[in-house]
Amino acid sequence: MLNKVMLIGNLGKDPEIRYTQAGTAVATFNVATTERFKGKDGQMQDQTEWHRVVAWSRLAEICGEYLHKGSKVYIEGKLQTRKWTDQNGNEKYTTEIIAREMKMLSPRGGTDQDSSGGYQEPPFPDAPAGMMGTGEDVPF
């Protein structure tokens, strides 16, 4: 079986860095991907999709240090859906991309375009099993 996601897009805002009680860094940020296509009327149209990305440990620290709003980035990871409870006690679900790899595609210190937007972030989860370290569980 395979659970793999690859994205190339732009950050909607600077990554947010937090730390678990155990001191593990967690970065969250939104990446926008835009698909361009010709509509029924023959006019070019853009359709933008927003993706919530979560990075852990050293990768989270690197994302926080080098990525900024508008940065073009390549993200590779896996999809994960989790359940959480909002402030009103309602159960909510969120699907995130758990990043395993990140490559900066913008020139250093630059951005390719000014993106904006996003959505309310659900609370941060506890570190998933096997993600507390620096990737010792990766078989290669």
Buried (B, 14 or more C-beta within 10 A) or exposed (E): EEEEBEBEBBBBBBBBBEEBEEEBBBBBBBBBBEEEEEEEEEEEEEEEEBBBBBBBBEBBBBBBEBBBBBBBBBBBBEEBEEEEEEEEEEEEEBEBBBBBEBEBEBEEEEBEEEBEEBEEEBEBBEBEEEBBEEEEEEEE
